[in-house]
Amino acid sequence: MNRSLPGRWSMILAGALAGCVAFAQETSGVPASKPSPSAAAENTRTEAEPADAKEIVRRALEVDHHNFDRAQKYTCTQREVIRHLDKHGGLKSTEVKTYDINYYYGEFYSRLVQVDDKPLSEKEQKKEDEKLEKFLARHRRESEEDREKRQRKQQKEREEGRAFVRDVINAYDFRVVGAERVSGEEAWVLEATPRKGFQPTQPHADMLKKMKGRIWIEKKEYNWVKVEAEAIDTISFGLFLFRIHPGSRFELENAHVNNELWWIKRLSIVGSARIALLKNESVDQEEVFSNYKKFSASITILPEMKEVPATQEPTPPK
């Protein structure tokens, strides 16, 4: 995945208000969700009846966990545009990169396929092919013990992500401020403001006190549709080695994929940050996710043999 400065911002947005990802880096950078029994009961409520804002958010976060599970069956394309700005907001330079995102051996993998909307050079293509082959070879050689160790680590990270989500719920006062039609669906509009007295329980959760925003949650199945957030105080990581400045804005939009999956469509970041003692970096970044395709892992049955799962290596794009 992209490790640039703006890429770190993406992580922060997803962790802070979307409760993903998904970036609690199950992102970051890919699911329809069936409503839970409680959500199904809620669907019988008429629109005129009031809804508890915190309960809406809680149910939406539950649905989002199921979305991540379904996302593992999809590949997609990510187009990233980063505009570097001067201190007056003028454009200094632009970077455009396009990635194919696949799911191998329980991990999302981003493979660079274009730069500035042009195919890679032969040298660049060879480098990306070698990186992918190295990644796949490492997993092919993985022992059963190492695989179990990796899976336990992933499970631990997912549990930590869910604990972080509980902090998200407790960090804000949520208020329903209206309803809008977004992406073809009727959605509640909720305002999230930091709650006084919030005590974080997870690492980095203290940053939640330094952000405010609005959330759009569709009424039918409680899926996230849109999130807007703004830093209202300096957000620091790693003993002030990475700092996001107040006024930085984030926007996340999800789309209904294949009539079964709500997942990221667009991520926008505008603001400034500082790494270590280097100068401030101002950026206007947009990431658009498209071309979602579903794949399935089949089961191969050999004569007089046990069932053997097929390889988790979809054919890489040429």
C-alpha positions as CSV (number, residue, x, y, z in Angstrom):
1,M,0.0,0.0,0.0
2,N,1.0,3.6,-0.5
3,R,3.3,4.8,2.4
4,S,3.4,8.5,1.4
5,L,2.5,11.3,3.9
6,P,-1.0,11.6,2.5
7,G,-1.4,7.8,2.8
8,R,-0.9,8.2,6.5
9,W,-3.7,10.8,6.5
10,S,-6.0,8.2,4.9
11,M,-5.3,5.9,7.8
12,I,-6.2,8.6,10.3
13,L,-9.5,9.4,8.6
14,A,-10.6,5.7,8.4
15,G,-9.7,5.0,12.0
16,A,-11.1,8.2,13.4
17,L,-14.7,8.6,12.1
18,A,-15.4,5.7,9.7
19,G,-14.3,3.1,12.3
20,C,-12.8,1.1,9.4
21,V,-10.5,0.3,7.9
22,A,-9.6,0.1,7.1
23,F,-7.7,1.3,7.4
24,A,-7.5,0.4,11.6
25,Q,-5.9,-0.9,8.5
26,E,-8.0,-3.8,7.6
27,T,-7.2,-0.3,5.1
28,S,-7.6,1.8,4.8
29,G,-7.6,1.2,1.1
30,V,-12.7,-3.5,-0.1
31,P,-19.2,-5.4,1.3
32,A,-23.4,-5.8,1.0
33,S,-24.4,-6.2,4.3
34,K,-27.4,-8.1,5.5
35,P,-29.1,-6.1,8.3
36,S,-28.7,-7.5,11.8
37,P,-31.8,-8.7,13.6
38,S,-31.9,-5.4,15.4
39,A,-31.5,-3.5,12.2
40,A,-34.3,-5.5,10.6
41,A,-36.6,-4.5,13.4
42,E,-35.6,-0.9,13.1
43,N,-36.6,-1.0,9.4
44,T,-40.2,-1.3,10.5
45,R,-40.0,2.1,12.1
46,T,-41.7,4.9,10.1
47,E,-39.6,7.8,9.0
48,A,-41.6,10.1,11.2
49,E,-40.5,8.3,14.3
50,P,-37.3,9.6,16.1
51,A,-34.1,7.5,16.0
52,D,-31.4,7.5,18.7
53,A,-28.2,8.8,17.0
54,K,-25.8,6.7,19.1
55,E,-27.7,3.6,18.3
56,I,-27.7,4.3,14.6
57,V,-23.9,4.7,14.7
58,R,-23.5,1.5,16.8
59,R,-25.5,-0.5,14.3
60,A,-23.6,1.0,11.3
61,L,-20.3,0.0,12.8
62,E,-21.5,-3.6,13.3
63,V,-22.5,-3.7,9.7
64,D,-19.1,-2.3,8.6
65,H,-17.4,-5.3,10.1
66,H,-19.4,-7.6,7.9
67,N,-18.6,-5.3,4.9
68,F,-14.8,-5.9,5.4
69,D,-15.3,-9.7,5.4
70,R,-17.1,-9.5,2.0
71,A,-14.6,-7.1,0.6
72,Q,-12.0,-9.8,0.6
73,K,-13.8,-11.3,-2.4
74,Y,-13.3,-8.2,-4.5
75,T,-10.5,-6.6,-6.5
76,C,-10.6,-3.0,-7.6
77,T,-8.6,-0.1,-9.1
78,Q,-7.4,2.8,-7.1
79,R,-6.4,6.1,-8.8
80,E,-4.5,8.5,-6.5
81,V,-4.0,12.2,-7.3
82,I,-1.8,14.2,-5.0
83,R,-1.5,17.9,-5.6
84,H,1.3,19.5,-3.6
85,L,0.5,23.1,-2.6
86,D,2.6,26.1,-1.5
87,K,1.8,28.1,1.6
88,H,-0.6,30.3,-0.3
89,G,-2.5,27.3,-1.7
90,G,-1.0,27.5,-5.2
91,L,-0.2,24.3,-7.1
92,K,3.5,23.3,-7.0
93,S,3.3,19.8,-8.5
94,T,0.9,16.9,-9.1
95,E,1.4,13.1,-8.8
96,V,-1.0,10.6,-10.3
97,K,-0.6,6.9,-9.6
98,T,-3.0,4.0,-10.4
99,Y,-3.0,0.7,-8.5
100,D,-4.7,-2.7,-8.9
101,I,-5.8,-3.9,-5.5
102,N,-6.0,-7.7,-5.0
103,Y,-6.4,-10.0,-2.0
104,Y,-3.7,-12.6,-1.6
105,Y,-3.2,-15.0,1.4
106,G,-5.4,-12.9,3.7
107,E,-3.8,-9.6,2.8
108,F,-4.7,-6.7,0.5
109,Y,-1.9,-5.9,-2.0
110,S,-1.6,-2.7,-4.1
111,R,0.2,-3.1,-7.4
112,L,1.3,0.0,-9.2
113,V,0.1,-0.2,-12.9
114,Q,0.2,3.4,-14.1
115,V,2.0,6.7,-13.4
116,D,0.5,10.0,-14.6
117,D,-2.2,7.9,-16.4
118,K,0.5,6.2,-18.6
119,P,1.6,2.6,-18.6
120,L,4.7,1.7,-16.6
121,S,8.1,1.7,-18.4
122,E,9.7,-1.7,-19.0
123,K,12.0,-1.1,-16.0
124,E,9.1,0.0,-13.7
125,Q,7.0,-3.0,-14.8
126,K,9.8,-5.4,-14.0
127,K,10.3,-3.8,-10.6
128,E,6.6,-4.2,-9.8
129,D,6.5,-7.8,-11.1
130,E,9.5,-8.6,-8.9
131,K,7.9,-7.0,-5.8
132,L,4.7,-9.1,-6.3
133,E,6.6,-12.3,-6.9
134,K,8.6,-11.7,-3.8
135,F,5.4,-11.1,-1.8
136,L,3.8,-14.3,-3.2
137,A,6.9,-16.4,-2.8
138,R,7.1,-15.5,0.9
139,H,3.6,-16.8,1.5
140,R,4.2,-19.9,-0.6
141,R,7.2,-20.8,1.6
142,E,5.3,-20.0,4.7
143,S,5.3,-22.9,7.2
144,E,2.1,-23.9,8.9
145,E,3.4,-22.5,12.2
146,D,4.3,-19.2,10.6
147,R,0.9,-19.0,8.8
148,E,-0.9,-19.6,12.1
149,K,1.3,-17.0,13.8
150,R,0.4,-14.5,11.0
151,Q,-3.3,-15.3,11.3
152,R,-3.2,-14.8,15.1
153,K,-1.6,-11.4,14.6
154,Q,-4.3,-10.5,12.0
155,Q,-7.0,-11.6,14.4
156,K,-5.4,-9.6,17.2
157,E,-5.3,-6.5,15.0
158,R,-8.9,-7.0,14.1
159,E,-9.9,-7.3,17.7
160,E,-7.9,-4.1,18.5
161,G,-9.7,-2.4,15.6
162,R,-13.1,-3.3,17.1
163,A,-11.9,-2.0,20.5
164,F,-11.0,1.2,18.8
165,V,-14.5,1.3,17.3
166,R,-15.9,1.2,20.8
167,D,-13.8,4.2,21.6
168,V,-15.3,5.9,18.5
169,I,-18.8,5.4,19.8
170,N,-17.9,6.8,23.2
171,A,-15.7,9.7,22.0
172,Y,-18.5,11.7,20.4
173,D,-21.9,13.2,21.1
174,F,-24.0,12.2,18.0
175,R,-27.0,14.1,16.9
176,V,-29.4,13.5,14.0
177,V,-29.5,16.9,12.2
178,G,-31.5,15.8,9.1
179,A,-32.0,13.4,6.3
180,E,-30.7,13.4,2.7
181,R,-30.7,11.2,-0.4
182,V,-27.1,10.1,-1.1
183,S,-26.0,7.6,-3.7
184,G,-29.6,6.9,-4.4
185,E,-30.5,6.0,-0.8
186,E,-32.3,7.8,2.0
187,A,-29.8,8.5,4.7
188,W,-29.7,10.0,8.2
189,V,-27.3,13.0,8.6
190,L,-25.5,12.9,12.0
191,E,-23.3,15.5,13.5
192,A,-20.4,14.2,15.7
193,T,-18.8,16.5,18.2
194,P,-16.1,15.5,20.7
195,R,-17.6,14.5,24.1
196,K,-16.2,16.1,27.2
197,G,-14.7,13.7,29.6
198,F,-13.9,11.0,27.0
199,Q,-11.1,8.7,28.2
200,P,-9.6,6.7,25.4
201,T,-8.8,3.0,26.0
202,Q,-6.8,2.3,22.8
203,P,-3.6,3.6,21.3
204,H,-4.1,6.7,19.2
205,A,-7.7,7.0,20.2
206,D,-6.9,10.3,21.9
207,M,-6.9,11.8,18.4
208,L,-10.7,11.4,18.3
209,K,-11.0,14.3,20.7
210,K,-9.3,16.5,18.1
211,M,-11.8,15.9,15.2
212,K,-15.4,16.7,14.5
213,G,-17.6,15.8,11.6
214,R,-20.7,14.7,9.9
215,I,-21.8,11.1,9.0
216,W,-24.4,9.9,6.5
217,I,-25.9,6.5,7.2
218,E,-28.4,4.9,4.9
219,K,-31.7,4.0,6.6
220,K,-32.4,0.6,5.0
221,E,-29.4,-1.5,6.2
222,Y,-27.4,1.0,8.3
223,N,-24.4,1.2,5.9
224,W,-21.9,4.1,5.9
225,V,-22.5,6.4,2.9
226,K,-20.4,9.4,3.5
227,V,-18.2,10.9,6.2
228,E,-16.8,14.4,6.5
229,A,-14.3,15.3,9.2
230,E,-12.1,18.2,10.2
231,A,-9.2,18.4,12.6
232,I,-9.9,21.0,15.3
233,D,-6.6,20.6,17.1
234,T,-3.1,19.3,16.2
235,I,-3.0,15.5,15.8
236,S,0.4,14.1,16.7
237,F,1.9,10.6,16.3
238,G,5.2,9.1,17.4
239,L,6.5,11.7,19.8
240,F,5.5,14.5,17.5
241,L,7.3,12.9,14.5
242,F,4.1,13.3,12.5
243,R,1.6,16.1,13.0
244,I,-1.6,17.1,11.2
245,H,-2.6,20.7,11.6
246,P,-6.0,22.1,12.6
247,G,-8.3,22.9,9.7
248,S,-7.3,19.8,7.7
249,R,-10.4,18.3,6.1
250,F,-11.3,14.8,5.1
251,E,-14.1,13.3,3.1
252,L,-15.0,9.7,2.5
253,E,-17.7,8.4,0.2
254,N,-18.9,4.8,-0.1
255,A,-20.8,3.2,-3.0
256,H,-23.1,0.2,-3.4
257,V,-21.1,-2.4,-5.3
258,N,-22.7,-5.3,-7.1
259,N,-25.9,-4.8,-5.1
260,E,-24.3,-6.6,-2.1
261,L,-21.4,-4.4,-0.9
262,W,-21.0,-0.9,0.4
263,W,-17.4,0.1,0.1
264,I,-15.0,3.0,-0.5
265,K,-15.6,5.0,-3.7
266,R,-13.7,8.2,-3.0
267,L,-11.4,9.7,-0.4
268,S,-10.5,13.4,-0.3
269,I,-7.9,15.0,2.0
270,V,-7.1,18.8,2.0
271,G,-4.8,20.3,4.6
272,S,-1.3,20.4,6.0
273,A,1.0,18.3,8.1
274,R,4.6,18.1,9.3
275,I,7.0,15.1,9.6
276,A,9.7,15.3,12.2
277,L,11.6,18.6,11.8
278,L,10.9,18.9,8.1
279,K,8.9,21.8,6.6
280,N,5.2,21.7,6.5
281,E,3.6,19.8,3.6
282,S,0.3,21.1,2.2
283,V,-1.7,18.7,-0.1
284,D,-4.9,18.3,-1.9
285,Q,-5.3,14.5,-2.3
286,E,-8.1,12.5,-4.0
287,E,-8.3,8.7,-4.2
288,V,-11.0,7.1,-6.4
289,F,-11.8,3.4,-6.2
290,S,-13.5,1.8,-9.2
291,N,-13.8,-1.3,-11.4
292,Y,-14.8,-3.6,-8.6
293,K,-14.7,-7.3,-9.6
294,K,-15.7,-10.3,-7.5
295,F,-13.7,-13.5,-7.5
296,S,-14.2,-16.7,-5.6
297,A,-11.9,-19.4,-4.3
298,S,-13.0,-22.8,-5.6
299,I,-12.4,-26.2,-4.0
300,T,-10.4,-28.8,-6.0
301,I,-11.2,-32.4,-5.2
302,L,-8.6,-35.0,-6.2
303,P,-9.2,-38.7,-6.5
304,E,-8.9,-40.4,-3.1
305,M,-7.6,-37.2,-1.6
306,K,-9.0,-34.7,0.9
307,E,-10.5,-31.5,-0.2
308,V,-7.7,-28.9,-1.0
309,P,-8.4,-25.2,-1.1
310,A,-7.5,-23.6,-4.4
311,T,-4.6,-21.1,-4.5
312,Q,-5.4,-17.6,-3.3
313,E,-3.4,-16.1,-6.2
314,P,-5.7,-14.5,-8.8
315,T,-3.9,-14.1,-12.0
316,P,-2.1,-10.7,-11.9
317,P,-3.1,-8.2,-14.5
318,K,-0.8,-7.9,-17.5
